[in-house]
Amino acid sequence: MSAALFGGDSGAKPPGRVRQAARKLLGRRRRFFPLPLRFRVALFLAGWTLVLVGIAGLILPGIQGVLTLLLGAALLSLGSEFVYRKLHGLFERWPKIWHRLEGMRFRLLRRLRRGRRG
């Protein structure tokens, strides 16, 4: 399981916390942390805005198109399990990048959930 998750024999191992979280996610069929509606709406609007700016950035000079697209997709993945799975499939080829994105995603989800309680 871990060889397929972490890029086979490439030797790329993510940090311990991310590796444990990934194993927990793979062990369960559906382990998605639902956010309150206001957070999901805000993430949806911000994510699609960044995706549209990223598409424009692919054509127009001066805007980092690919980076903005990826940032928009990362925001959308916080509110949508479907987008999360598609991003995971996209980044299977680059496990180091995926694990960094996954770590940032978990930290942001933890902060959002902490803000919801307090």
Chimera marker file (.cmm) of the C-alpha trace (Angstrom):
<marker_set name="trace">
<marker id="1" x="0.000" y="0.000" z="0.000" r="1" g="1" b="0" radius="0.5"/>
<marker id="2" x="2.650" y="2.552" z="0.976" r="1" g="1" b="0" radius="0.5"/>
<marker id="3" x="4.797" y="1.811" z="-2.094" r="1" g="1" b="0" radius="0.5"/>
<marker id="4" x="1.946" y="2.690" z="-4.430" r="1" g="1" b="0" radius="0.5"/>
<marker id="5" x="0.984" y="5.722" z="-2.347" r="1" g="1" b="0" radius="0.5"/>
<marker id="6" x="4.441" y="7.190" z="-2.037" r="1" g="1" b="0" radius="0.5"/>
<marker id="7" x="5.744" y="6.706" z="-5.545" r="1" g="1" b="0" radius="0.5"/>
<marker id="8" x="7.041" y="3.133" z="-5.635" r="1" g="1" b="0" radius="0.5"/>
<marker id="9" x="10.798" y="2.742" z="-5.312" r="1" g="1" b="0" radius="0.5"/>
<marker id="10" x="11.561" y="6.437" z="-5.728" r="1" g="1" b="0" radius="0.5"/>
<marker id="11" x="12.516" y="6.708" z="-2.049" r="1" g="1" b="0" radius="0.5"/>
<marker id="12" x="10.361" y="9.802" z="-1.535" r="1" g="1" b="0" radius="0.5"/>
<marker id="13" x="8.860" y="9.569" z="1.940" r="1" g="1" b="0" radius="0.5"/>
<marker id="14" x="6.582" y="12.261" z="3.302" r="1" g="1" b="0" radius="0.5"/>
<marker id="15" x="6.834" y="13.583" z="6.860" r="1" g="1" b="0" radius="0.5"/>
<marker id="16" x="5.512" y="11.235" z="9.534" r="1" g="1" b="0" radius="0.5"/>
<marker id="17" x="2.292" y="13.101" z="10.308" r="1" g="1" b="0" radius="0.5"/>
<marker id="18" x="1.313" y="13.337" z="6.642" r="1" g="1" b="0" radius="0.5"/>
<marker id="19" x="2.106" y="9.657" z="6.115" r="1" g="1" b="0" radius="0.5"/>
<marker id="20" x="-0.055" y="8.661" z="9.090" r="1" g="1" b="0" radius="0.5"/>
<marker id="21" x="-2.903" y="10.868" z="7.912" r="1" g="1" b="0" radius="0.5"/>
<marker id="22" x="-2.700" y="9.396" z="4.405" r="1" g="1" b="0" radius="0.5"/>
<marker id="23" x="-2.843" y="5.866" z="5.816" r="1" g="1" b="0" radius="0.5"/>
<marker id="24" x="-5.893" y="6.791" z="7.864" r="1" g="1" b="0" radius="0.5"/>
<marker id="25" x="-7.574" y="8.217" z="4.779" r="1" g="1" b="0" radius="0.5"/>
<marker id="26" x="-6.788" y="5.144" z="2.705" r="1" g="1" b="0" radius="0.5"/>
<marker id="27" x="-7.975" y="2.816" z="5.449" r="1" g="1" b="0" radius="0.5"/>
<marker id="28" x="-11.469" y="4.263" z="5.355" r="1" g="1" b="0" radius="0.5"/>
<marker id="29" x="-13.678" y="4.521" z="2.328" r="1" g="1" b="0" radius="0.5"/>
<marker id="30" x="-15.027" y="7.979" z="3.031" r="1" g="1" b="0" radius="0.5"/>
<marker id="31" x="-13.207" y="10.173" z="5.497" r="1" g="1" b="0" radius="0.5"/>
<marker id="32" x="-13.989" y="13.724" z="4.529" r="1" g="1" b="0" radius="0.5"/>
<marker id="33" x="-14.257" y="16.518" z="7.061" r="1" g="1" b="0" radius="0.5"/>
<marker id="34" x="-17.403" y="18.519" z="6.354" r="1" g="1" b="0" radius="0.5"/>
<marker id="35" x="-17.122" y="22.248" z="6.891" r="1" g="1" b="0" radius="0.5"/>
<marker id="36" x="-19.910" y="24.674" z="7.732" r="1" g="1" b="0" radius="0.5"/>
<marker id="37" x="-21.894" y="25.988" z="4.795" r="1" g="1" b="0" radius="0.5"/>
<marker id="38" x="-20.433" y="29.504" z="4.981" r="1" g="1" b="0" radius="0.5"/>
<marker id="39" x="-16.872" y="28.136" z="4.728" r="1" g="1" b="0" radius="0.5"/>
<marker id="40" x="-17.795" y="25.872" z="1.822" r="1" g="1" b="0" radius="0.5"/>
<marker id="41" x="-19.455" y="28.752" z="-0.055" r="1" g="1" b="0" radius="0.5"/>
<marker id="42" x="-16.440" y="31.003" z="0.561" r="1" g="1" b="0" radius="0.5"/>
<marker id="43" x="-14.016" y="28.277" z="-0.573" r="1" g="1" b="0" radius="0.5"/>
<marker id="44" x="-16.168" y="27.566" z="-3.622" r="1" g="1" b="0" radius="0.5"/>
<marker id="45" x="-16.248" y="31.231" z="-4.684" r="1" g="1" b="0" radius="0.5"/>
<marker id="46" x="-12.561" y="31.849" z="-3.984" r="1" g="1" b="0" radius="0.5"/>
<marker id="47" x="-11.529" y="28.591" z="-5.682" r="1" g="1" b="0" radius="0.5"/>
<marker id="48" x="-13.496" y="29.220" z="-8.871" r="1" g="1" b="0" radius="0.5"/>
<marker id="49" x="-12.323" y="32.835" z="-8.970" r="1" g="1" b="0" radius="0.5"/>
<marker id="50" x="-8.716" y="31.659" z="-8.834" r="1" g="1" b="0" radius="0.5"/>
<marker id="51" x="-9.379" y="28.984" z="-11.463" r="1" g="1" b="0" radius="0.5"/>
<marker id="52" x="-10.836" y="31.591" z="-13.825" r="1" g="1" b="0" radius="0.5"/>
<marker id="53" x="-7.942" y="33.994" z="-13.169" r="1" g="1" b="0" radius="0.5"/>
<marker id="54" x="-5.560" y="31.077" z="-13.800" r="1" g="1" b="0" radius="0.5"/>
<marker id="55" x="-7.201" y="30.315" z="-17.139" r="1" g="1" b="0" radius="0.5"/>
<marker id="56" x="-6.852" y="33.976" z="-18.069" r="1" g="1" b="0" radius="0.5"/>
<marker id="57" x="-3.239" y="33.815" z="-16.852" r="1" g="1" b="0" radius="0.5"/>
<marker id="58" x="-2.471" y="31.044" z="-19.315" r="1" g="1" b="0" radius="0.5"/>
<marker id="59" x="-3.305" y="33.465" z="-22.110" r="1" g="1" b="0" radius="0.5"/>
<marker id="60" x="-2.387" y="36.879" z="-20.700" r="1" g="1" b="0" radius="0.5"/>
<marker id="61" x="1.166" y="37.864" z="-19.785" r="1" g="1" b="0" radius="0.5"/>
<marker id="62" x="1.948" y="38.923" z="-16.226" r="1" g="1" b="0" radius="0.5"/>
<marker id="63" x="-0.284" y="36.428" z="-14.420" r="1" g="1" b="0" radius="0.5"/>
<marker id="64" x="1.058" y="33.090" z="-13.214" r="1" g="1" b="0" radius="0.5"/>
<marker id="65" x="-1.564" y="30.855" z="-14.824" r="1" g="1" b="0" radius="0.5"/>
<marker id="66" x="-0.510" y="27.388" z="-13.686" r="1" g="1" b="0" radius="0.5"/>
<marker id="67" x="0.204" y="28.450" z="-10.109" r="1" g="1" b="0" radius="0.5"/>
<marker id="68" x="-3.133" y="30.254" z="-9.843" r="1" g="1" b="0" radius="0.5"/>
<marker id="69" x="-4.970" y="27.260" z="-11.311" r="1" g="1" b="0" radius="0.5"/>
<marker id="70" x="-3.371" y="24.909" z="-8.791" r="1" g="1" b="0" radius="0.5"/>
<marker id="71" x="-4.127" y="27.244" z="-5.901" r="1" g="1" b="0" radius="0.5"/>
<marker id="72" x="-7.763" y="27.474" z="-7.001" r="1" g="1" b="0" radius="0.5"/>
<marker id="73" x="-8.002" y="23.690" z="-7.316" r="1" g="1" b="0" radius="0.5"/>
<marker id="74" x="-6.451" y="23.280" z="-3.857" r="1" g="1" b="0" radius="0.5"/>
<marker id="75" x="-9.083" y="25.596" z="-2.376" r="1" g="1" b="0" radius="0.5"/>
<marker id="76" x="-11.846" y="23.735" z="-4.177" r="1" g="1" b="0" radius="0.5"/>
<marker id="77" x="-10.503" y="20.427" z="-2.830" r="1" g="1" b="0" radius="0.5"/>
<marker id="78" x="-11.109" y="21.618" z="0.723" r="1" g="1" b="0" radius="0.5"/>
<marker id="79" x="-14.839" y="21.753" z="0.104" r="1" g="1" b="0" radius="0.5"/>
<marker id="80" x="-15.266" y="18.949" z="-2.418" r="1" g="1" b="0" radius="0.5"/>
<marker id="81" x="-14.196" y="15.329" z="-2.130" r="1" g="1" b="0" radius="0.5"/>
<marker id="82" x="-14.535" y="14.908" z="-5.911" r="1" g="1" b="0" radius="0.5"/>
<marker id="83" x="-11.992" y="17.679" z="-6.604" r="1" g="1" b="0" radius="0.5"/>
<marker id="84" x="-9.720" y="16.222" z="-3.928" r="1" g="1" b="0" radius="0.5"/>
<marker id="85" x="-9.705" y="12.796" z="-5.604" r="1" g="1" b="0" radius="0.5"/>
<marker id="86" x="-9.050" y="14.342" z="-9.036" r="1" g="1" b="0" radius="0.5"/>
<marker id="87" x="-6.115" y="16.348" z="-7.656" r="1" g="1" b="0" radius="0.5"/>
<marker id="88" x="-4.723" y="13.198" z="-6.056" r="1" g="1" b="0" radius="0.5"/>
<marker id="89" x="-4.922" y="11.417" z="-9.408" r="1" g="1" b="0" radius="0.5"/>
<marker id="90" x="-3.230" y="14.361" z="-11.120" r="1" g="1" b="0" radius="0.5"/>
<marker id="91" x="-0.310" y="14.469" z="-8.673" r="1" g="1" b="0" radius="0.5"/>
<marker id="92" x="0.346" y="10.715" z="-8.435" r="1" g="1" b="0" radius="0.5"/>
<marker id="93" x="3.302" y="11.219" z="-10.739" r="1" g="1" b="0" radius="0.5"/>
<marker id="94" x="4.909" y="13.784" z="-8.384" r="1" g="1" b="0" radius="0.5"/>
<marker id="95" x="4.619" y="12.398" z="-4.846" r="1" g="1" b="0" radius="0.5"/>
<marker id="96" x="6.742" y="15.101" z="-3.158" r="1" g="1" b="0" radius="0.5"/>
<marker id="97" x="4.504" y="17.866" z="-4.485" r="1" g="1" b="0" radius="0.5"/>
<marker id="98" x="1.383" y="15.917" z="-3.532" r="1" g="1" b="0" radius="0.5"/>
<marker id="99" x="2.580" y="15.354" z="0.029" r="1" g="1" b="0" radius="0.5"/>
<marker id="100" x="3.407" y="19.041" z="0.473" r="1" g="1" b="0" radius="0.5"/>
<marker id="101" x="-0.039" y="19.957" z="-0.849" r="1" g="1" b="0" radius="0.5"/>
<marker id="102" x="-1.623" y="17.339" z="1.394" r="1" g="1" b="0" radius="0.5"/>
<marker id="103" x="0.192" y="18.702" z="4.458" r="1" g="1" b="0" radius="0.5"/>
<marker id="104" x="-0.939" y="22.254" z="3.692" r="1" g="1" b="0" radius="0.5"/>
<marker id="105" x="-4.480" y="21.010" z="3.157" r="1" g="1" b="0" radius="0.5"/>
<marker id="106" x="-4.583" y="19.222" z="6.527" r="1" g="1" b="0" radius="0.5"/>
<marker id="107" x="-3.185" y="22.271" z="8.346" r="1" g="1" b="0" radius="0.5"/>
<marker id="108" x="-5.772" y="24.546" z="6.727" r="1" g="1" b="0" radius="0.5"/>
<marker id="109" x="-8.619" y="22.143" z="7.509" r="1" g="1" b="0" radius="0.5"/>
<marker id="110" x="-7.464" y="21.925" z="11.121" r="1" g="1" b="0" radius="0.5"/>
<marker id="111" x="-7.422" y="25.738" z="11.386" r="1" g="1" b="0" radius="0.5"/>
<marker id="112" x="-10.856" y="26.047" z="9.815" r="1" g="1" b="0" radius="0.5"/>
<marker id="113" x="-12.328" y="23.472" z="12.185" r="1" g="1" b="0" radius="0.5"/>
<marker id="114" x="-10.616" y="25.092" z="15.183" r="1" g="1" b="0" radius="0.5"/>
<marker id="115" x="-12.079" y="28.470" z="14.199" r="1" g="1" b="0" radius="0.5"/>
<marker id="116" x="-15.508" y="26.892" z="13.968" r="1" g="1" b="0" radius="0.5"/>
<marker id="117" x="-15.406" y="25.623" z="17.566" r="1" g="1" b="0" radius="0.5"/>
<marker id="118" x="-13.999" y="28.773" z="19.176" r="1" g="1" b="0" radius="0.5"/>
<link id1="1" id2="2" r="1" g="1" b="0" radius="0.2"/>
<link id1="2" id2="3" r="1" g="1" b="0" radius="0.2"/>
<link id1="3" id2="4" r="1" g="1" b="0" radius="0.2"/>
<link id1="4" id2="5" r="1" g="1" b="0" radius="0.2"/>
<link id1="5" id2="6" r="1" g="1" b="0" radius="0.2"/>
<link id1="6" id2="7" r="1" g="1" b="0" radius="0.2"/>
<link id1="7" id2="8" r="1" g="1" b="0" radius="0.2"/>
<link id1="8" id2="9" r="1" g="1" b="0" radius="0.2"/>
<link id1="9" id2="10" r="1" g="1" b="0" radius="0.2"/>
<link id1="10" id2="11" r="1" g="1" b="0" radius="0.2"/>
<link id1="11" id2="12" r="1" g="1" b="0" radius="0.2"/>
<link id1="12" id2="13" r="1" g="1" b="0" radius="0.2"/>
<link id1="13" id2="14" r="1" g="1" b="0" radius="0.2"/>
<link id1="14" id2="15" r="1" g="1" b="0" radius="0.2"/>
<link id1="15" id2="16" r="1" g="1" b="0" radius="0.2"/>
<link id1="16" id2="17" r="1" g="1" b="0" radius="0.2"/>
<link id1="17" id2="18" r="1" g="1" b="0" radius="0.2"/>
<link id1="18" id2="19" r="1" g="1" b="0" radius="0.2"/>
<link id1="19" id2="20" r="1" g="1" b="0" radius="0.2"/>
<link id1="20" id2="21" r="1" g="1" b="0" radius="0.2"/>
<link id1="21" id2="22" r="1" g="1" b="0" radius="0.2"/>
<link id1="22" id2="23" r="1" g="1" b="0" radius="0.2"/>
<link id1="23" id2="24" r="1" g="1" b="0" radius="0.2"/>
<link id1="24" id2="25" r="1" g="1" b="0" radius="0.2"/>
<link id1="25" id2="26" r="1" g="1" b="0" radius="0.2"/>
<link id1="26" id2="27" r="1" g="1" b="0" radius="0.2"/>
<link id1="27" id2="28" r="1" g="1" b="0" radius="0.2"/>
<link id1="28" id2="29" r="1" g="1" b="0" radius="0.2"/>
<link id1="29" id2="30" r="1" g="1" b="0" radius="0.2"/>
<link id1="30" id2="31" r="1" g="1" b="0" radius="0.2"/>
<link id1="31" id2="32" r="1" g="1" b="0" radius="0.2"/>
<link id1="32" id2="33" r="1" g="1" b="0" radius="0.2"/>
<link id1="33" id2="34" r="1" g="1" b="0" radius="0.2"/>
<link id1="34" id2="35" r="1" g="1" b="0" radius="0.2"/>
<link id1="35" id2="36" r="1" g="1" b="0" radius="0.2"/>
<link id1="36" id2="37" r="1" g="1" b="0" radius="0.2"/>
<link id1="37" id2="38" r="1" g="1" b="0" radius="0.2"/>
<link id1="38" id2="39" r="1" g="1" b="0" radius="0.2"/>
<link id1="39" id2="40" r="1" g="1" b="0" radius="0.2"/>
<link id1="40" id2="41" r="1" g="1" b="0" radius="0.2"/>
<link id1="41" id2="42" r="1" g="1" b="0" radius="0.2"/>
<link id1="42" id2="43" r="1" g="1" b="0" radius="0.2"/>
<link id1="43" id2="44" r="1" g="1" b="0" radius="0.2"/>
<link id1="44" id2="45" r="1" g="1" b="0" radius="0.2"/>
<link id1="45" id2="46" r="1" g="1" b="0" radius="0.2"/>
<link id1="46" id2="47" r="1" g="1" b="0" radius="0.2"/>
<link id1="47" id2="48" r="1" g="1" b="0" radius="0.2"/>
<link id1="48" id2="49" r="1" g="1" b="0" radius="0.2"/>
<link id1="49" id2="50" r="1" g="1" b="0" radius="0.2"/>
<link id1="50" id2="51" r="1" g="1" b="0" radius="0.2"/>
<link id1="51" id2="52" r="1" g="1" b="0" radius="0.2"/>
<link id1="52" id2="53" r="1" g="1" b="0" radius="0.2"/>
<link id1="53" id2="54" r="1" g="1" b="0" radius="0.2"/>
<link id1="54" id2="55" r="1" g="1" b="0" radius="0.2"/>
<link id1="55" id2="56" r="1" g="1" b="0" radius="0.2"/>
<link id1="56" id2="57" r="1" g="1" b="0" radius="0.2"/>
<link id1="57" id2="58" r="1" g="1" b="0" radius="0.2"/>
<link id1="58" id2="59" r="1" g="1" b="0" radius="0.2"/>
<link id1="59" id2="60" r="1" g="1" b="0" radius="0.2"/>
<link id1="60" id2="61" r="1" g="1" b="0" radius="0.2"/>
<link id1="61" id2="62" r="1" g="1" b="0" radius="0.2"/>
<link id1="62" id2="63" r="1" g="1" b="0" radius="0.2"/>
<link id1="63" id2="64" r="1" g="1" b="0" radius="0.2"/>
<link id1="64" id2="65" r="1" g="1" b="0" radius="0.2"/>
<link id1="65" id2="66" r="1" g="1" b="0" radius="0.2"/>
<link id1="66" id2="67" r="1" g="1" b="0" radius="0.2"/>
<link id1="67" id2="68" r="1" g="1" b="0" radius="0.2"/>
<link id1="68" id2="69" r="1" g="1" b="0" radius="0.2"/>
<link id1="69" id2="70" r="1" g="1" b="0" radius="0.2"/>
<link id1="70" id2="71" r="1" g="1" b="0" radius="0.2"/>
<link id1="71" id2="72" r="1" g="1" b="0" radius="0.2"/>
<link id1="72" id2="73" r="1" g="1" b="0" radius="0.2"/>
<link id1="73" id2="74" r="1" g="1" b="0" radius="0.2"/>
<link id1="74" id2="75" r="1" g="1" b="0" radius="0.2"/>
<link id1="75" id2="76" r="1" g="1" b="0" radius="0.2"/>
<link id1="76" id2="77" r="1" g="1" b="0" radius="0.2"/>
<link id1="77" id2="78" r="1" g="1" b="0" radius="0.2"/>
<link id1="78" id2="79" r="1" g="1" b="0" radius="0.2"/>
<link id1="79" id2="80" r="1" g="1" b="0" radius="0.2"/>
<link id1="80" id2="81" r="1" g="1" b="0" radius="0.2"/>
<link id1="81" id2="82" r="1" g="1" b="0" radius="0.2"/>
<link id1="82" id2="83" r="1" g="1" b="0" radius="0.2"/>
<link id1="83" id2="84" r="1" g="1" b="0" radius="0.2"/>
<link id1="84" id2="85" r="1" g="1" b="0" radius="0.2"/>
<link id1="85" id2="86" r="1" g="1" b="0" radius="0.2"/>
<link id1="86" id2="87" r="1" g="1" b="0" radius="0.2"/>
<link id1="87" id2="88" r="1" g="1" b="0" radius="0.2"/>
<link id1="88" id2="89" r="1" g="1" b="0" radius="0.2"/>
<link id1="89" id2="90" r="1" g="1" b="0" radius="0.2"/>
<link id1="90" id2="91" r="1" g="1" b="0" radius="0.2"/>
<link id1="91" id2="92" r="1" g="1" b="0" radius="0.2"/>
<link id1="92" id2="93" r="1" g="1" b="0" radius="0.2"/>
<link id1="93" id2="94" r="1" g="1" b="0" radius="0.2"/>
<link id1="94" id2="95" r="1" g="1" b="0" radius="0.2"/>
<link id1="95" id2="96" r="1" g="1" b="0" radius="0.2"/>
<link id1="96" id2="97" r="1" g="1" b="0" radius="0.2"/>
<link id1="97" id2="98" r="1" g="1" b="0" radius="0.2"/>
<link id1="98" id2="99" r="1" g="1" b="0" radius="0.2"/>
<link id1="99" id2="100" r="1" g="1" b="0" radius="0.2"/>
<link id1="100" id2="101" r="1" g="1" b="0" radius="0.2"/>
<link id1="101" id2="102" r="1" g="1" b="0" radius="0.2"/>
<link id1="102" id2="103" r="1" g="1" b="0" radius="0.2"/>
<link id1="103" id2="104" r="1" g="1" b="0" radius="0.2"/>
<link id1="104" id2="105" r="1" g="1" b="0" radius="0.2"/>
<link id1="105" id2="106" r="1" g="1" b="0" radius="0.2"/>
<link id1="106" id2="107" r="1" g="1" b="0" radius="0.2"/>
<link id1="107" id2="108" r="1" g="1" b="0" radius="0.2"/>
<link id1="108" id2="109" r="1" g="1" b="0" radius="0.2"/>
<link id1="109" id2="110" r="1" g="1" b="0" radius="0.2"/>
<link id1="110" id2="111" r="1" g="1" b="0" radius="0.2"/>
<link id1="111" id2="112" r="1" g="1" b="0" radius="0.2"/>
<link id1="112" id2="113" r="1" g="1" b="0" radius="0.2"/>
<link id1="113" id2="114" r="1" g="1" b="0" radius="0.2"/>
<link id1="114" id2="115" r="1" g="1" b="0" radius="0.2"/>
<link id1="115" id2="116" r="1" g="1" b="0" radius="0.2"/>
<link id1="116" id2="117" r="1" g="1" b="0" radius="0.2"/>
<link id1="117" id2="118" r="1" g="1" b="0" radius="0.2"/>
</marker_set>
